[in-house]
Structure formats: C-alpha cells, structure tokens
Amino acid sequence: MIRTIAFIIAFSLCVNAVSARDERSIKKLRDALVALAPDVDPGEAELLSVTAHTASRDCAREYGLVWTPIFQNLLIHMGKRQRGYCGHYTRDIGERLKELKLKTLVLHWGAAYAGTSGEDNCLVVTARNQPFQDGIILDGWRRAGRLFWCPVIKDDEYELEQHYGHSGITAWKENMQWSAWLQDYETGKDKPKRAANNKANEASSAREDRASNSNSRQPATQ
C-alpha cells in the first residue's frame, strides 16, 4: 500500500514536467515494459517510462543542445559545450532511474561497437532474470532529447553484417561493469548475478570520451 502511494506521488510530480508530445510514447513504453513478463509491476513500468522521458528532455536542456546530437558533439570538440555525448545521456538518465529502486524491472548498460571510434551507449531495461537481448533500449541521445526506445533486437540502426536490407543481428552488447553500477542499489538475495562492481566507476571519463566518437552516423528522425 505504501509503495503504491509512493508511486502515485512520484508519478504526479513527474507527469507535470513531461511535454504533451511525449504522452503517447510514455504510454506505449509503459505497455511494452509490462509486456516483458507477467510479474512486471504496471505502476513501476509507468513511473520508469515517465522518468526516462522527463530525464531525457532535461538532459538536452541542461547540456544546452544545439540543433542535432552530431552538431552538439562537434561543439563539445570545439570546447563550446561540455556535455551531450551518448555516454552522458546514458549515465545521467541512468542516475535518475537508479533512484526509483526498481523491484520488477532491471537496468542494464548497452554498448554498440565498444572500443571503436563508432562506440555508442544506451540503457536497456529487462524484467528480472531476463536476457539482455530481450530488453528494451532507452536512448536519449539519438533523437536530441526525445527519448527513443524499441526492443533491442528490433533496433535496425545498430545491426551487424548489413549488406542488403536488415541482418537482424544486433550490435548491442551488455557492458557488465556499468550494468553493475546501474544495479548497485539492490541488496541481498534479490540482486541479479552480475559482474562485480568494484570497477564500475573506473575509467568513467575514458568511456565518455570514447562515446564522443560516435559521430559518423546522422541519427534518423522519429
């Protein structure tokens, strides 16, 4: 009962800050999260959806986003902006979602083309004990603050072995160290078995710098 009341209060505070143009996406993401597994709490799914959409918009505003994500990256390289890479969005939205202390949903850190100049990062949400590949991507960078989301396996902008059409082979893989950081609010037997998180906060700046090189692809419009 207390948990339900807390959800209602938190949801009421968040929903007022959400643009009306996000309302449809919020509802659809909530429904997609609930559909991940029978034990997903609908209230938790709705709170996550509202928070993610709100945080994504907040990030774009706080970073002083100009025009497109690619142009923002250029401004950062020129020293005109401090933040706005995909890694910044992933970490800052992740911080907000960690505060929810999710019980029926699990946060993961996704990386595509890790360690290359084209590395990109995003959040992935799954039900408990569900494989990373079955989760849903949350990406604030790709649409310039308008939250992009879709199932991991249906993200055709990040596929391997593309020749003619879509390969259906996702480029997204889980970064276990950063997933451990996202999940470090969990305690006891309910914590998913992940890589030890003693290195989760190491090389934060290096990872965000690598994420800055994901500039070769113009994000599609939604």
Z-matrix of the N, CA and C atoms (Angstrom, degrees):
N
C 1 1.460
C 2 1.538 1 110.53
N 3 1.343 2 115.89 1 -45.95
C 4 1.462 3 121.00 2 179.94
C 5 1.519 4 110.27 3 -62.97
N 6 1.357 5 115.10 4 -41.19
C 7 1.468 6 120.06 5 179.86
C 8 1.531 7 110.39 6 -63.27
N 9 1.335 8 116.86 7 -40.17
C 10 1.460 9 120.66 8 179.73
C 11 1.519 10 111.10 9 -64.36
N 12 1.339 11 116.44 10 -43.12
C 13 1.462 12 121.04 11 178.77
C 14 1.529 13 110.37 12 -62.37
N 15 1.345 14 115.56 13 -41.31
C 16 1.470 15 119.87 14 179.27
C 17 1.522 16 110.64 15 -61.60
N 18 1.347 17 116.13 16 -41.53
C 19 1.459 18 120.53 17 177.87
C 20 1.528 19 110.84 18 -60.00
N 21 1.330 20 115.97 19 -44.83
C 22 1.468 21 120.66 20 -177.53
C 23 1.525 22 110.69 21 -62.92
N 24 1.338 23 116.83 22 -44.59
C 25 1.465 24 120.68 23 -179.66
C 26 1.522 25 110.73 24 -63.82
N 27 1.357 26 115.97 25 -47.92
C 28 1.466 27 119.95 26 -178.62
C 29 1.512 28 111.08 27 -63.73
N 30 1.331 29 115.79 28 -39.83
C 31 1.465 30 119.88 29 -179.90
C 32 1.523 31 110.63 30 -64.32
N 33 1.323 32 116.88 31 -41.13
C 34 1.463 33 120.98 32 -179.08
C 35 1.517 34 111.36 33 -63.16
N 36 1.330 35 116.93 34 -37.43
C 37 1.454 36 121.05 35 179.44
C 38 1.519 37 111.09 36 -69.36
N 39 1.336 38 116.37 37 -38.76
C 40 1.460 39 120.60 38 -176.93
C 41 1.521 40 112.42 39 -74.80
N 42 1.323 41 116.47 40 -40.95
C 43 1.455 42 119.70 41 -169.71
C 44 1.521 43 111.91 42 -64.75
N 45 1.351 44 116.30 43 -28.30
C 46 1.454 45 119.02 44 179.40
C 47 1.520 46 112.85 45 -67.47
N 48 1.344 47 115.28 46 -23.10
C 49 1.461 48 119.75 47 -177.73
C 50 1.521 49 112.55 48 -91.34
N 51 1.307 50 117.98 49 -3.85
C 52 1.454 51 121.44 50 -175.45
C 53 1.521 52 110.67 51 -90.76
N 54 1.314 53 115.28 52 133.93
C 55 1.461 54 120.25 53 177.93
C 56 1.516 55 109.81 54 -65.01
N 57 1.340 56 115.39 55 145.36
C 58 1.465 57 120.34 56 179.71
C 59 1.523 58 111.34 57 -60.26
N 60 1.331 59 117.22 58 -28.91
C 61 1.462 60 119.89 59 -178.68
C 62 1.521 61 112.38 60 -69.72
N 63 1.346 62 117.86 61 -13.01
C 64 1.459 63 121.45 62 177.94
C 65 1.525 64 112.62 63 -93.44
N 66 1.317 65 117.84 64 -9.14
C 67 1.461 66 120.58 65 -171.35
C 68 1.527 67 112.47 66 -58.57
N 69 1.323 68 116.75 67 -43.09
C 70 1.456 69 119.61 68 -179.34
C 71 1.525 70 111.30 69 -65.17
N 72 1.335 71 116.24 70 -42.07
C 73 1.459 72 120.72 71 178.83
C 74 1.524 73 111.17 72 -64.78
N 75 1.331 74 116.70 73 -37.93
C 76 1.467 75 120.88 74 178.90
C 77 1.524 76 110.25 75 -60.67
N 78 1.307 77 116.28 76 -46.45
C 79 1.465 78 120.49 77 -179.06
C 80 1.525 79 111.07 78 -64.36
N 81 1.331 80 116.71 79 -43.76
C 82 1.462 81 119.74 80 -177.98
C 83 1.528 82 111.56 81 -67.07
N 84 1.330 83 116.68 82 -38.88
C 85 1.464 84 119.07 83 177.41
C 86 1.522 85 110.46 84 -65.71
N 87 1.321 86 117.17 85 -42.65
C 88 1.466 87 120.11 86 176.67
C 89 1.523 88 110.61 87 -55.95
N 90 1.318 89 116.97 88 -46.85
C 91 1.464 90 120.81 89 -179.41
C 92 1.524 91 111.27 90 -63.65
N 93 1.340 92 116.67 91 -38.67
C 94 1.458 93 120.11 92 179.64
C 95 1.523 94 111.21 93 -66.83
N 96 1.324 95 116.60 94 -37.37
C 97 1.465 96 120.34 95 177.94
C 98 1.525 97 111.09 96 -67.63
N 99 1.310 98 116.85 97 -42.18
C 100 1.469 99 120.61 98 178.50
C 101 1.524 100 110.55 99 -62.06
N 102 1.326 101 116.47 100 -34.12
C 103 1.467 102 121.27 101 -177.71
C 104 1.526 103 112.79 102 -75.38
N 105 1.336 104 117.87 103 -7.56
C 106 1.465 105 119.84 104 -179.39
C 107 1.526 106 112.20 105 -63.69
N 108 1.339 107 116.23 106 -36.60
C 109 1.467 108 120.21 107 -178.02
C 110 1.528 109 109.20 108 -163.81
N 111 1.333 110 117.60 109 153.90
C 112 1.474 111 120.98 110 -178.13
C 113 1.522 112 113.83 111 -62.89
N 114 1.340 113 117.43 112 -24.66
C 115 1.462 114 119.13 113 -175.35
C 116 1.526 115 113.62 114 -94.76
N 117 1.333 116 118.26 115 7.97
C 118 1.470 117 120.21 116 176.81
C 119 1.526 118 109.43 117 -72.41
N 120 1.321 119 116.15 118 128.18
C 121 1.463 120 122.33 119 179.81
C 122 1.530 121 108.94 120 -73.66
N 123 1.347 122 119.33 121 119.27
C 124 1.468 123 121.25 122 179.53
C 125 1.527 124 112.99 123 -58.57
N 126 1.329 125 116.45 124 -36.99
C 127 1.461 126 119.45 125 178.78
C 128 1.519 127 111.38 126 -65.07
N 129 1.318 128 116.34 127 -40.90
C 130 1.458 129 120.81 128 178.25
C 131 1.526 130 110.72 129 -66.40
N 132 1.334 131 116.32 130 -39.84
C 133 1.460 132 120.91 131 178.91
C 134 1.524 133 110.56 132 -62.31
N 135 1.327 134 117.12 133 -41.46
C 136 1.458 135 120.79 134 -179.86
C 137 1.523 136 111.22 135 -67.56
N 138 1.327 137 116.75 136 -41.96
C 139 1.457 138 120.37 137 179.29
C 140 1.524 139 110.93 138 -63.84
N 141 1.327 140 116.52 139 -41.31
C 142 1.469 141 119.71 140 177.46
C 143 1.522 142 110.55 141 -62.37
N 144 1.331 143 116.80 142 -44.29
C 145 1.459 144 120.52 143 -178.24
C 146 1.525 145 111.40 144 -62.26
N 147 1.318 146 117.24 145 -47.20
C 148 1.465 147 120.91 146 179.48
C 149 1.530 148 110.26 147 -62.62
N 150 1.326 149 116.77 148 -44.99
C 151 1.462 150 120.90 149 -177.95
C 152 1.519 151 111.47 150 -63.66
N 153 1.326 152 117.16 151 -43.43
C 154 1.467 153 120.65 152 -179.01
C 155 1.528 154 111.01 153 -64.09
N 156 1.336 155 116.75 154 -44.69
C 157 1.462 156 119.62 155 179.12
C 158 1.532 157 111.16 156 -63.86
N 159 1.327 158 115.87 157 -43.03
C 160 1.462 159 120.06 158 -179.76
C 161 1.521 160 111.23 159 -65.42
N 162 1.323 161 116.68 160 -45.31
C 163 1.461 162 121.35 161 -178.66
C 164 1.519 163 111.47 162 -63.17
N 165 1.322 164 116.77 163 -37.64
C 166 1.460 165 120.43 164 -179.77
C 167 1.528 166 110.96 165 -63.98
N 168 1.324 167 116.53 166 -45.26
C 169 1.463 168 120.73 167 176.53
C 170 1.533 169 110.52 168 -63.20
N 171 1.330 170 116.01 169 -42.27
C 172 1.463 171 120.56 170 179.96
C 173 1.528 172 110.92 171 -60.22
N 174 1.327 173 116.23 172 -41.66
C 175 1.467 174 120.50 173 -179.16
C 176 1.524 175 110.84 174 -60.65
N 177 1.330 176 116.12 175 -47.94
C 178 1.458 177 119.78 176 -179.27
C 179 1.531 178 110.96 177 -58.58
N 180 1.318 179 115.83 178 -40.01
C 181 1.472 180 120.20 179 179.57
C 182 1.528 181 110.66 180 -69.66
N 183 1.322 182 117.09 181 -43.94
C 184 1.460 183 120.71 182 -178.44
C 185 1.534 184 111.71 183 -67.50
N 186 1.327 185 116.79 184 -32.34
C 187 1.461 186 119.95 185 179.51
C 188 1.533 187 111.86 186 -78.27
N 189 1.329 188 117.79 187 -8.90
C 190 1.452 189 120.80 188 -176.01
C 191 1.516 190 111.20 189 66.24
N 192 1.346 191 115.88 190 45.65
C 193 1.457 192 120.98 191 -175.44
C 194 1.521 193 111.95 192 -56.58
N 195 1.320 194 115.27 193 133.32
C 196 1.454 195 122.29 194 177.84
C 197 1.527 196 109.27 195 -119.87
N 198 1.305 197 116.57 196 118.00
C 199 1.454 198 124.74 197 172.06
C 200 1.529 199 112.12 198 66.07
N 201 1.317 200 119.01 199 -95.06
C 202 1.464 201 122.32 200 -175.96
C 203 1.524 202 110.29 201 -123.13
N 204 1.336 203 118.09 202 163.01
C 205 1.467 204 120.08 203 176.75
C 206 1.525 205 112.85 204 -58.17
N 207 1.334 206 117.06 205 -37.97
C 208 1.453 207 120.49 206 -179.89
C 209 1.531 208 110.34 207 -64.25
N 210 1.336 209 116.60 208 -42.58
C 211 1.461 210 120.03 209 178.94
C 212 1.521 211 110.60 210 -66.50
N 213 1.329 212 116.55 211 -37.52
C 214 1.468 213 120.36 212 176.52
C 215 1.525 214 110.12 213 -60.87
N 216 1.320 215 117.12 214 -41.95
C 217 1.461 216 120.60 215 177.90
C 218 1.525 217 110.47 216 -59.40
N 219 1.331 218 115.78 217 -41.18
C 220 1.464 219 119.94 218 178.45
C 221 1.526 220 110.88 219 -62.23
N 222 1.330 221 116.49 220 -42.23
C 223 1.459 222 120.15 221 178.78
C 224 1.524 223 111.52 222 -62.74
N 225 1.329 224 116.34 223 -36.48
C 226 1.465 225 119.83 224 177.69
C 227 1.521 226 109.88 225 -64.72
N 228 1.331 227 116.70 226 -43.65
C 229 1.464 228 120.92 227 177.88
C 230 1.525 229 111.25 228 -60.69
N 231 1.327 230 116.34 229 -32.62
C 232 1.463 231 121.19 230 -179.19
C 233 1.530 232 112.19 231 -83.49
N 234 1.342 233 116.55 232 -6.19
C 235 1.452 234 120.43 233 -179.35
C 236 1.516 235 114.14 234 83.60
N 237 1.340 236 117.01 235 11.26
C 238 1.466 237 121.20 236 -179.65
C 239 1.522 238 112.94 237 -87.22
N 240 1.304 239 117.61 238 -20.06
C 241 1.461 240 123.98 239 175.77
C 242 1.519 241 108.61 240 -134.80
N 243 1.323 242 116.06 241 153.89
C 244 1.454 243 120.74 242 -178.36
C 245 1.523 244 113.39 243 -99.66
N 246 1.330 245 116.48 244 -31.45
C 247 1.458 246 119.83 245 -174.16
C 248 1.528 247 110.55 246 -139.03
N 249 1.349 248 114.76 247 161.87
C 250 1.455 249 119.83 248 178.95
C 251 1.512 250 113.72 249 140.70
N 252 1.336 251 117.36 250 5.25
C 253 1.462 252 120.13 251 174.10
C 254 1.525 253 109.44 252 -74.15
N 255 1.326 254 116.43 253 164.90
C 256 1.469 255 120.05 254 179.38
C 257 1.531 256 111.58 255 -59.80
N 258 1.342 257 116.77 256 -36.10
C 259 1.462 258 119.79 257 178.65
C 260 1.515 259 112.65 258 -64.77
N 261 1.340 260 116.43 259 -33.15
C 262 1.461 261 119.59 260 177.04
C 263 1.527 262 110.81 261 -65.53
N 264 1.336 263 116.00 262 -47.01
C 265 1.468 264 119.84 263 177.50
C 266 1.533 265 110.69 264 -58.21
N 267 1.324 266 115.95 265 -45.73
C 268 1.465 267 119.82 266 -176.28
C 269 1.519 268 111.28 267 -62.42
N 270 1.321 269 115.60 268 -44.48
C 271 1.464 270 118.25 269 -179.06
C 272 1.534 271 111.75 270 -69.37
N 273 1.333 272 117.23 271 -44.66
C 274 1.463 273 119.65 272 -174.96
C 275 1.523 274 112.61 273 -70.80
N 276 1.335 275 117.31 274 -39.72
C 277 1.464 276 119.51 275 174.23
C 278 1.527 277 109.45 276 -66.58
N 279 1.327 278 115.83 277 -39.87
C 280 1.461 279 120.08 278 177.88
C 281 1.521 280 112.55 279 -58.98
N 282 1.338 281 116.34 280 -39.83
C 283 1.477 282 120.44 281 177.66
C 284 1.523 283 110.63 282 -58.46
N 285 1.334 284 115.76 283 -43.14
C 286 1.474 285 120.02 284 -179.03
C 287 1.527 286 110.60 285 -66.62
N 288 1.320 287 116.96 286 -40.68
C 289 1.466 288 119.87 287 -178.13
C 290 1.528 289 111.64 288 -72.33
N 291 1.326 290 117.23 289 -31.20
C 292 1.466 291 120.00 290 176.20
C 293 1.523 292 111.00 291 -60.04
N 294 1.329 293 116.22 292 -34.91
C 295 1.461 294 120.73 293 -177.93
C 296 1.528 295 112.41 294 -63.81
N 297 1.340 296 117.06 295 -18.76
C 298 1.465 297 120.54 296 179.75
C 299 1.532 298 111.88 297 -74.57
N 300 1.347 299 116.79 298 -18.17
C 301 1.472 300 121.52 299 -178.55
C 302 1.531 301 110.73 300 49.81
N 303 1.304 302 114.41 301 60.44
C 304 1.463 303 121.90 302 -175.04
C 305 1.530 304 112.08 303 -58.87
N 306 1.317 305 115.98 304 143.18
C 307 1.469 306 122.41 305 179.86
C 308 1.525 307 112.27 306 -110.36
N 309 1.313 308 117.79 307 -35.31
C 310 1.471 309 119.90 308 -175.45
C 311 1.530 310 112.29 309 -111.86
N 312 1.323 311 116.81 310 -3.48
C 313 1.462 312 121.93 311 176.83
C 314 1.520 313 108.74 312 -125.42
N 315 1.326 314 116.78 313 153.82
C 316 1.465 315 121.92 314 -175.81
C 317 1.523 316 109.36 315 -127.82
N 318 1.342 317 116.28 316 135.34
C 319 1.455 318 122.39 317 178.51
C 320 1.528 319 110.65 318 -92.21
N 321 1.317 320 115.76 319 141.16
C 322 1.465 321 122.30 320 176.89
C 323 1.526 322 108.49 321 -134.49
N 324 1.325 323 115.90 322 157.20
C 325 1.469 324 122.05 323 174.65
C 326 1.521 325 108.02 324 -105.29
N 327 1.334 326 116.25 325 123.39
C 328 1.453 327 120.79 326 179.26
C 329 1.519 328 111.68 327 -104.97
N 330 1.328 329 116.12 328 143.12
C 331 1.464 330 121.50 329 176.68
C 332 1.522 331 108.72 330 -133.58
N 333 1.325 332 116.12 331 133.70
C 334 1.463 333 121.73 332 175.08
C 335 1.522 334 108.18 333 -112.92
N 336 1.321 335 115.85 334 133.77
C 337 1.475 336 121.80 335 -179.81
C 338 1.526 337 110.74 336 56.99
N 339 1.322 338 116.94 337 42.69
C 340 1.465 339 122.26 338 -176.80
C 341 1.521 340 111.46 339 -57.30
N 342 1.326 341 115.01 340 138.99
C 343 1.448 342 120.92 341 177.15
C 344 1.513 343 114.77 342 81.48
N 345 1.328 344 117.27 343 3.33
C 346 1.463 345 121.41 344 178.99
C 347 1.522 346 109.52 345 -112.41
N 348 1.326 347 116.18 346 172.28
C 349 1.456 348 119.94 347 178.62
C 350 1.528 349 111.96 348 -68.38
N 351 1.332 350 117.03 349 -15.53
C 352 1.458 351 121.11 350 179.66
C 353 1.511 352 113.87 351 -100.64
N 354 1.340 353 117.69 352 16.61
C 355 1.463 354 120.14 353 -177.74
C 356 1.522 355 112.09 354 -60.19
N 357 1.329 356 115.50 355 135.94
C 358 1.456 357 122.40 356 173.14
C 359 1.521 358 109.03 357 -130.37
N 360 1.325 359 115.91 358 155.33
C 361 1.456 360 122.05 359 -178.12
C 362 1.518 361 110.73 360 -130.73
N 363 1.331 362 115.27 361 152.47
C 364 1.460 363 120.74 362 177.44
C 365 1.523 364 108.15 363 -158.14
N 366 1.306 365 116.15 364 171.84
C 367 1.464 366 122.41 365 171.54
C 368 1.519 367 108.71 366 -95.66
N 369 1.312 368 116.15 367 149.38
C 370 1.465 369 122.05 368 173.46
C 371 1.522 370 107.51 369 -131.26
N 372 1.323 371 116.22 370 134.40
C 373 1.464 372 121.52 371 179.80
C 374 1.528 373 108.90 372 -114.54
N 375 1.322 374 115.98 373 131.28
C 376 1.461 375 121.28 374 175.79
C 377 1.528 376 109.21 375 -126.92
N 378 1.320 377 115.19 376 167.92
C 379 1.466 378 119.84 377 166.22
C 380 1.526 379 107.01 378 -75.27
N 381 1.303 380 117.57 379 168.45
C 382 1.458 381 120.70 380 179.74
C 383 1.529 382 110.21 381 -64.63
N 384 1.348 383 114.50 382 140.46
C 385 1.462 384 122.06 383 178.27
C 386 1.527 385 112.96 384 60.81
N 387 1.327 386 116.33 385 26.42
C 388 1.454 387 121.45 386 179.80
C 389 1.528 388 109.25 387 -106.75
N 390 1.329 389 119.20 388 141.92
C 391 1.468 390 121.20 389 -179.78
C 392 1.524 391 112.06 390 -62.69
N 393 1.306 392 115.27 391 148.74
C 394 1.466 393 122.39 392 178.16
C 395 1.523 394 111.42 393 -52.95
N 396 1.333 395 117.00 394 -43.42
C 397 1.469 396 121.41 395 -176.35
C 398 1.518 397 113.21 396 -65.34
N 399 1.337 398 117.47 397 -16.98
C 400 1.462 399 121.05 398 178.90
C 401 1.526 400 112.73 399 -90.99
N 402 1.330 401 116.10 400 2.01
C 403 1.451 402 120.52 401 -175.06
C 404 1.517 403 114.06 402 -86.47
N 405 1.339 404 114.33 403 -172.91
C 406 1.462 405 123.17 404 -177.79
C 407 1.524 406 109.41 405 -119.80
N 408 1.321 407 116.08 406 128.84
C 409 1.459 408 122.96 407 179.47
C 410 1.525 409 110.49 408 -75.71
N 411 1.334 410 116.16 409 138.89
C 412 1.460 411 123.03 410 169.89
C 413 1.525 412 106.84 411 -123.10
N 414 1.324 413 117.45 412 116.31
C 415 1.463 414 121.82 413 -173.77
C 416 1.526 415 109.41 414 -133.14
N 417 1.326 416 116.53 415 109.10
C 418 1.459 417 120.66 416 179.77
C 419 1.513 418 113.62 417 -84.73
N 420 1.325 419 117.43 418 -23.00
C 421 1.465 420 121.98 419 -175.98
C 422 1.526 421 112.62 420 -74.45
N 423 1.307 422 116.80 421 -42.64
C 424 1.461 423 122.04 422 -166.87
C 425 1.530 424 113.78 423 -59.52
N 426 1.312 425 117.96 424 -35.01
C 427 1.461 426 121.95 425 -177.73
C 428 1.539 427 111.75 426 -112.09
N 429 1.321 428 115.39 427 28.38
C 430 1.469 429 120.34 428 174.06
C 431 1.526 430 113.54 429 58.56
N 432 1.332 431 116.15 430 44.78
C 433 1.462 432 120.95 431 177.90
C 434 1.510 433 114.54 432 98.21
N 435 1.316 434 117.29 433 -18.02
C 436 1.466 435 119.60 434 173.46
C 437 1.527 436 106.75 435 -84.99
N 438 1.318 437 116.33 436 115.48
C 439 1.458 438 119.91 437 -171.25
C 440 1.525 439 111.83 438 -58.07
N 441 1.325 440 115.71 439 124.45
C 442 1.459 441 122.08 440 171.86
C 443 1.518 442 107.63 441 -97.54
N 444 1.335 443 115.78 442 136.37
C 445 1.459 444 119.05 443 175.37
C 446 1.518 445 109.64 444 -147.88
N 447 1.317 446 115.16 445 150.52
C 448 1.463 447 122.52 446 176.00
C 449 1.520 448 107.47 447 -172.95
N 450 1.334 449 118.10 448 163.12
C 451 1.466 450 119.46 449 174.12
C 452 1.527 451 110.49 450 -60.16
N 453 1.312 452 116.51 451 144.51
C 454 1.464 453 121.02 452 -178.96
C 455 1.523 454 111.04 453 -52.52
N 456 1.311 455 117.25 454 -46.34
C 457 1.464 456 120.68 455 -174.18
C 458 1.525 457 113.37 456 -74.24
N 459 1.330 458 116.87 457 -8.21
C 460 1.462 459 119.48 458 179.56
C 461 1.531 460 112.94 459 -107.42
N 462 1.308 461 116.75 460 9.79
C 463 1.463 462 120.27 461 179.14
C 464 1.522 463 108.94 462 -83.49
N 465 1.320 464 117.23 463 88.12
C 466 1.464 465 120.70 464 -173.71
C 467 1.531 466 113.03 465 -77.29
N 468 1.342 467 117.42 466 -2.70
C 469 1.462 468 119.27 467 174.06
C 470 1.526 469 111.23 468 -80.78
N 471 1.312 470 116.16 469 -14.86
C 472 1.464 471 121.15 470 -179.85
C 473 1.524 472 108.89 471 -129.41
N 474 1.302 473 115.07 472 79.06
C 475 1.464 474 121.33 473 178.92
C 476 1.520 475 110.09 474 -125.58
N 477 1.309 476 115.46 475 153.48
C 478 1.457 477 121.67 476 176.07
C 479 1.521 478 109.93 477 -96.86
N 480 1.311 479 114.90 478 154.67
C 481 1.467 480 121.75 479 173.20
C 482 1.525 481 112.57 480 58.63
N 483 1.328 482 116.39 481 42.10
C 484 1.460 483 119.89 482 176.09
C 485 1.531 484 109.60 483 -80.16
N 486 1.288 485 116.26 484 125.46
C 487 1.462 486 121.81 485 177.04
C 488 1.527 487 108.59 486 -125.70
N 489 1.308 488 115.97 487 -71.00
C 490 1.459 489 121.89 488 177.22
C 491 1.522 490 107.00 489 -125.67
N 492 1.342 491 116.44 490 108.43
C 493 1.458 492 119.06 491 -177.09
C 494 1.510 493 111.00 492 84.93
N 495 1.322 494 116.56 493 -157.87
C 496 1.456 495 122.42 494 -176.15
C 497 1.519 496 111.34 495 -100.60
N 498 1.330 497 115.33 496 137.94
C 499 1.465 498 119.60 497 -179.35
C 500 1.518 499 112.05 498 -83.93
N 501 1.350 500 116.80 499 -26.97
C 502 1.464 501 119.85 500 -176.52
C 503 1.514 502 113.42 501 77.71
N 504 1.339 503 117.44 502 7.17
C 505 1.468 504 122.21 503 179.55
C 506 1.524 505 108.30 504 -105.55
N 507 1.317 506 117.59 505 108.63
C 508 1.448 507 120.83 506 -174.04
C 509 1.524 508 112.19 507 -70.54
N 510 1.330 509 114.85 508 144.27
C 511 1.463 510 120.90 509 175.59
C 512 1.528 511 111.37 510 -88.80
N 513 1.329 512 116.77 511 -8.82
C 514 1.467 513 120.15 512 -177.30
C 515 1.518 514 111.33 513 -76.90
N 516 1.315 515 115.37 514 131.76
C 517 1.466 516 122.08 515 174.72
C 518 1.526 517 108.31 516 -133.07
N 519 1.317 518 115.10 517 154.83
C 520 1.461 519 118.73 518 -178.45
C 521 1.516 520 111.11 519 -81.63
N 522 1.336 521 116.00 520 133.51
C 523 1.463 522 121.71 521 169.77
C 524 1.526 523 106.73 522 -92.02
N 525 1.323 524 115.99 523 106.87
C 526 1.456 525 120.36 524 -170.88
C 527 1.529 526 113.19 525 -66.83
N 528 1.333 527 116.98 526 -35.52
C 529 1.455 528 119.26 527 -179.35
C 530 1.532 529 111.21 528 -65.50
N 531 1.324 530 116.16 529 -44.08
C 532 1.454 531 118.69 530 -179.13
C 533 1.521 532 111.56 531 -76.30
N 534 1.309 533 118.04 532 -27.04
C 535 1.470 534 119.92 533 172.29
C 536 1.525 535 109.63 534 -64.11
N 537 1.331 536 116.03 535 -39.47
C 538 1.465 537 119.74 536 178.15
C 539 1.522 538 110.47 537 -61.82
N 540 1.326 539 117.03 538 -38.49
C 541 1.469 540 120.10 539 177.13
C 542 1.530 541 110.43 540 -64.03
N 543 1.326 542 117.79 541 -42.41
C 544 1.461 543 121.09 542 179.79
C 545 1.526 544 111.85 543 -63.74
N 546 1.319 545 116.24 544 -29.73
C 547 1.464 546 120.91 545 -174.47
C 548 1.523 547 112.96 546 -99.95
N 549 1.321 548 118.74 547 7.45
C 550 1.463 549 119.25 548 -169.92
C 551 1.520 550 114.21 549 -74.87
N 552 1.346 551 117.84 550 -0.22
C 553 1.464 552 119.93 551 173.70
C 554 1.513 553 111.41 552 -79.24
N 555 1.330 554 117.34 553 -12.90
C 556 1.454 555 121.52 554 -176.16
C 557 1.515 556 110.20 555 -83.07
N 558 1.327 557 116.28 556 148.18
C 559 1.457 558 121.15 557 -179.06
C 560 1.521 559 110.45 558 -136.83
N 561 1.342 560 114.38 559 161.84
C 562 1.461 561 119.74 560 173.31
C 563 1.510 562 114.14 561 68.75
N 564 1.348 563 115.79 562 -158.41
C 565 1.454 564 121.85 563 -171.84
C 566 1.518 565 113.45 564 -69.54
N 567 1.342 566 117.63 565 -17.58
C 568 1.457 567 119.85 566 -177.24
C 569 1.522 568 113.11 567 -79.39
N 570 1.328 569 117.57 568 -9.78
C 571 1.462 570 119.54 569 -177.83
C 572 1.511 571 110.43 570 -72.03
N 573 1.348 572 118.18 571 127.89
C 574 1.458 573 119.98 572 178.43
C 575 1.516 574 110.50 573 -60.04
N 576 1.318 575 117.01 574 150.50
C 577 1.454 576 121.98 575 179.27
C 578 1.524 577 108.58 576 -78.11
N 579 1.315 578 115.43 577 105.26
C 580 1.452 579 122.36 578 179.95
C 581 1.520 580 109.22 579 -125.72
N 582 1.320 581 115.74 580 173.68
C 583 1.465 582 120.34 581 176.18
C 584 1.516 583 108.90 582 -61.63
N 585 1.326 584 116.84 583 148.93
C 586 1.451 585 121.48 584 178.97
C 587 1.521 586 109.18 585 -57.42
N 588 1.318 587 115.30 586 142.06
C 589 1.457 588 118.38 587 -172.93
C 590 1.518 589 113.40 588 -98.36
N 591 1.332 590 116.85 589 17.75
C 592 1.456 591 118.46 590 -178.33
C 593 1.517 592 112.85 591 -68.65
N 594 1.343 593 116.51 592 -15.20
C 595 1.460 594 118.95 593 178.10
C 596 1.530 595 111.49 594 -113.07
N 597 1.312 596 115.87 595 9.98
C 598 1.464 597 119.14 596 -172.54
C 599 1.522 598 112.70 597 -63.03
N 600 1.334 599 116.39 598 -30.47
C 601 1.454 600 118.40 599 -177.31
C 602 1.521 601 113.55 600 -99.33
N 603 1.329 602 117.08 601 3.02
C 604 1.445 603 120.39 602 178.45
C 605 1.519 604 109.70 603 -77.12
N 606 1.286 605 115.91 604 149.51
C 607 1.466 606 123.72 605 174.64
C 608 1.522 607 112.89 606 57.73
N 609 1.329 608 117.26 607 32.83
C 610 1.464 609 120.15 608 178.83
C 611 1.522 610 111.27 609 -60.63
N 612 1.316 611 115.88 610 -45.86
C 613 1.458 612 118.72 611 -178.67
C 614 1.515 613 111.40 612 -65.28
N 615 1.345 614 116.25 613 -38.25
C 616 1.466 615 119.34 614 -179.97
C 617 1.509 616 110.99 615 -63.75
N 618 1.344 617 116.94 616 -40.88
C 619 1.457 618 119.51 617 -179.60
C 620 1.524 619 110.76 618 -66.85
N 621 1.300 620 117.75 619 -41.37
C 622 1.452 621 119.84 620 179.41
C 623 1.524 622 111.02 621 -66.83
N 624 1.343 623 116.13 622 -33.37
C 625 1.458 624 118.69 623 176.72
C 626 1.519 625 111.26 624 -66.98
N 627 1.347 626 116.78 625 -40.48
C 628 1.460 627 119.07 626 177.72
C 629 1.516 628 110.38 627 -64.37
N 630 1.343 629 114.65 628 -37.45
C 631 1.462 630 117.92 629 179.13
C 632 1.512 631 111.42 630 -63.29
N 633 1.327 632 116.71 631 -24.44
C 634 1.458 633 119.87 632 -179.16
C 635 1.510 634 112.84 633 -66.86
N 636 1.311 635 116.99 634 -18.01
C 637 1.453 636 120.23 635 -177.49
C 638 1.514 637 113.81 636 -86.00
N 639 1.319 638 115.98 637 4.62
C 640 1.467 639 119.70 638 -179.81
C 641 1.511 640 110.04 639 -83.73
N 642 1.345 641 115.41 640 55.15
C 643 1.454 642 120.38 641 -171.89
C 644 1.519 643 112.83 642 -109.65
N 645 1.312 644 117.51 643 -0.45
C 646 1.455 645 119.71 644 -171.48
C 647 1.516 646 113.43 645 -78.48
N 648 1.370 647 117.09 646 -12.27
C 649 1.455 648 119.63 647 -174.65
C 650 1.510 649 109.90 648 -121.27
N 651 1.322 650 116.88 649 120.76
C 652 1.460 651 120.21 650 175.39
C 653 1.507 652 109.37 651 -69.57
N 654 1.345 653 119.65 652 127.53
C 655 1.458 654 120.40 653 179.18
C 656 1.512 655 111.41 654 -67.61
N 657 1.335 656 115.64 655 137.81
C 658 1.461 657 119.37 656 178.44
C 659 1.511 658 109.68 657 -70.45
N 660 1.304 659 117.00 658 159.16
C 661 1.465 660 120.06 659 176.68
C 662 1.508 661 109.64 660 -89.46
N 663 1.313 662 115.70 661 147.29
C 664 1.468 663 120.17 662 -177.28
C 665 1.504 664 110.08 663 -97.68
